[in-house]
Amino acid sequence: MAYRNHSDFDHSQVGRIGVLITNLGTPTEPTPRGVRPFLREFLSDPRVVEIPRLLWWIILNGIVLPIRPARSARAYKSIWTEAGSPLLIHTRAQADALQLKLRDEYGEQVLVDCAFRYGEPSIGHGVQSLLDQGARRVLVLPLYPQYSSATGGSTFDALAGDFSRRRWLPELRFITHYHDNPAYITALAESITAFRELHGGAQKLVFSFHGTPRSFLENGDPYYCECQKTARLLARQLGLQDDEHVTTFQSRFGAAQWLQPYTDVTLQELAAQGINSVQVVCPGFSADCLETLAEIAIENRDLYLTAGGERYEYIPALNAEPAHIEMLASLVGDNLQGWLREPEDALASKQRALSLGAEK
């Protein structure tokens, strides 16, 4: 095995703490050519698709990849901006805002960078960026409030794979979830309240979470339960009655049964029942992306209005809003306990190293 060497190390560097925030990822461009490699990497992950590898390889390469990239590219094109992918824009904004917030609290001791599980910048790139800036301890924060094997678990797999190719390893901490963090619930509730104060309320508030195959739940994945707890705490903080909200699951793929009730089906049923106004929020998404901007804000809106609904509104994700960054900074601070210490004397450290034969 060829290990990644940390050849740029200099003994005058002060040991710092790196915080790596991660999310799912995005294609490089909204075209079939840009989407295909992204989909291949994503759908080749055994954490995402849990069926026999040989069978899935045939399906993926024989059916999915020849057809789906064109369809997905059209969806990405509908939300793409002049600055690029919304998820990339929001994730970088979150990293920049979190860096400023942590710098106010801890000075230059803590660094922040961002990475994606699929596509670029990769997990390995993010880790290397932090190490190159002097990080000796790394805290990884996947921005998935509710843990799933297919998200947080897969992120850890990528991190472990990268670490397996490194000769020198930093100290590591990994945050698996924050679905019931009081500051997270409060940030969501305040965002929803602010939106409704500006646009008015609706007959039904829909909490739409990303779906997973039901087999994940049956095999012990806690995701469904954590989504339900988030929705319950959020409804309580908003003061909603049981008939004023509903929890659903979106983005199913393939013929298998996924977590229910399905968001698209529920919206059509609500319209048929005479519910004339709905607002949809996606508490499992820390940043707006394809699933929120194309699927929820556009596609599901069309389904609801076509089915007879009259008013449909999507409430944006928390993105880089101040309350969200404040919550993330608090979460990071809680997980840095024991790592924060007085800065070392870099000059004295280098002099000792040189006296022992170090070159730099």
Long-range contacts (C-beta under 8 A, 24 or more apart in sequence): 1-165, 2-165, 3-165, 3-166, 3-167, 4-128, 4-165, 4-166, 4-167, 5-167, 5-168, 6-131, 6-166, 6-167, 6-168, 8-132, 10-350, 10-360, 11-349, 11-350, 11-352, 11-353, 11-354, 11-358, 11-360, 12-346, 12-347, 12-349, 12-350, 12-360, 13-134, 13-346, 14-134, 14-343, 14-344, 14-346, 15-134, 15-135, 15-136, 15-137, 15-344, 16-108, 16-109, 16-110, 16-111, 16-133, 16-134, 16-135, 16-136, 16-137, 17-106, 17-109, 17-110, 17-111, 17-135, 17-136, 17-137, 17-138, 17-139, 17-336, 17-339, 17-340, 18-110, 18-111, 18-112, 18-113, 18-127, 18-130, 18-131, 18-133, 18-135, 18-137, 18-138, 18-139, 18-170, 19-98, 19-102, 19-110, 19-111, 19-112, 19-113, 19-138, 19-139, 19-141, 19-332, 20-112, 20-113, 20-114, 20-115, 20-123, 20-126, 20-127, 20-130, 20-138, 20-139, 20-140, 20-141, 21-91, 21-94, 21-95, 21-98, 21-112, 21-113, 21-114, 21-115, 21-141, 21-142, 21-143, 21-328, 22-114, 22-115, 22-116, 22-117, 22-123, 22-126, 22-140, 22-141, 22-142, 22-143, 22-155, 23-87, 23-91, 23-114, 23-116, 23-117, 23-142, 23-143, 23-144, 23-286, 23-287, 23-289, 24-87, 24-116, 24-117, 24-118, 24-151, 24-289, 25-87, 25-116, 25-117, 25-118, 25-119, 26-85, 26-87, 26-88, 26-116, 26-119, 26-289, 26-290, 27-72, 27-73, 27-76, 27-85, 27-119, 28-119, 28-120, 30-73, 30-76, 30-77, 30-80, 31-73, 31-77, 32-69, 32-70, 32-73, 33-69, 34-73, 35-69, 35-72, 35-73, 35-76, 36-65, 36-69, 38-118, 38-119, 39-64, 39-65, 39-68, 39-69, 39-72, 40-65, 41-118, 41-119, 42-118, 45-118, 45-150, 45-154, 45-157, 47-149, 47-150, 47-153, 47-154, 47-157, 48-150, 48-154, 50-213, 50-215, 50-216, 72-290, 75-290, 75-294, 75-295, 76-290, 76-294, 78-293, 78-294, 78-298, 79-290, 79-293, 79-294, 79-298, 86-287, 86-288, 86-289, 86-293, 87-287, 87-288, 87-289, 87-290, 90-287, 90-288, 90-289, 90-317, 90-319, 90-320, 91-116, 91-143, 91-287, 93-319, 93-320, 94-143, 94-286, 94-287, 94-319, 94-320, 94-324, 94-325, 94-328, 96-320, 97-320, 97-322, 97-325, 98-325, 98-328, 98-329, 98-332, 101-325, 101-326, 101-328, 101-329, 102-329, 102-332, 105-329, 105-333, 106-336, 106-340, 109-340, 109-343, 110-332, 110-336, 111-135, 117-142, 117-151, 117-154, 117-155, 117-158, 122-158, 123-155, 123-158, 123-159, 123-162, 124-158, 124-162, 127-159, 127-162, 127-163, 127-170, 130-170, 131-170, 135-170, 136-170, 136-171, 137-170, 137-171, 137-172, 137-173, 137-339, 138-170, 138-171, 138-172, 138-173, 139-172, 139-173, 139-174, 139-175, 139-332, 139-335, 139-336, 139-339, 140-172, 140-173, 140-174, 140-175, 141-175, 141-328, 141-331, 141-332, 141-335, 142-175, 142-176, 143-286, 143-287, 144-177, 144-284, 144-286, 145-177, 145-178, 145-179, 145-181, 145-184, 145-226, 145-230, 145-283, 145-284, 145-286, 146-177, 146-179, 146-209, 146-222, 146-223, 146-226, 146-227, 146-230, 146-284, 147-176, 147-177, 147-179, 147-222, 147-223, 147-226, 148-212, 148-216, 148-221, 148-222, 148-223, 149-216, 149-221, 149-223, 150-212, 150-216, 152-176, 152-177, 171-339, 173-335, 173-339, 175-331, 175-335, 177-226, 178-331, 179-226, 179-227, 179-229, 179-230, 180-226, 180-229, 180-230, 180-233, 181-327, 181-331, 183-326, 183-327, 183-330, 183-331, 184-327, 184-331, 185-230, 185-233, 185-234, 185-237, 186-237, 186-323, 186-327, 187-318, 187-321, 187-323, 187-324, 187-326, 187-327, 188-234, 188-281, 188-283, 188-318, 189-234, 189-237, 189-238, 190-323, 191-281, 191-315, 191-316, 191-318, 191-321, 191-323, 192-234, 192-238, 192-279, 192-281, 192-315, 193-238, 195-279, 195-313, 195-315, 195-316, 196-279, 199-313, 201-279, 202-277, 202-278, 202-279, 202-311, 202-313, 203-244, 203-275, 203-276, 203-277, 203-278, 204-244, 204-245, 204-246, 204-270, 204-275, 204-277, 204-278, 204-279, 205-238, 205-240, 205-244, 205-245, 205-246, 205-278, 205-279, 205-280, 205-281, 206-245, 206-246, 206-247, 206-248, 206-263, 206-266, 206-267, 206-278, 206-279, 206-280, 206-281, 207-231, 207-234, 207-235, 207-245, 207-246, 207-247, 207-248, 207-281, 207-282, 207-283, 208-248, 208-249, 208-250, 208-263, 208-280, 208-281, 208-282, 208-296, 209-247, 209-248, 209-249, 209-250, 209-259, 209-282, 209-283, 209-284, 210-249, 210-250, 210-251, 210-282, 210-284, 210-285, 210-291, 211-249, 211-250, 211-251, 211-252, 211-258, 211-259, 211-262, 212-249, 212-258, 212-259, 213-256, 213-257, 213-258, 213-259, 214-256, 214-257, 214-258, 214-259, 214-260, 215-256, 217-259, 224-259, 227-283, 227-284, 230-283, 230-284, 231-283, 234-283, 246-270, 250-282, 250-291, 250-295, 250-296, 250-300, 251-291, 251-295, 263-296, 263-300, 264-299, 264-300, 264-303, 267-300, 267-303, 267-304, 267-307, 267-309, 267-312, 268-303, 268-304, 268-307, 270-304, 270-309, 271-304, 271-305, 271-307, 271-308, 271-309, 272-307, 272-308, 275-309, 276-309, 276-310, 276-311, 277-309, 277-310, 277-311, 277-312, 278-304, 278-309, 278-311, 278-312, 278-313, 279-312, 279-313, 279-314, 279-315, 280-312, 280-313, 280-314, 280-315, 281-314, 281-315, 282-317, 285-317, 286-317, 286-318, 286-319, 286-324, 287-317, 287-318, 287-319, 288-316, 288-317, 288-319, 289-317, 292-316, 292-317
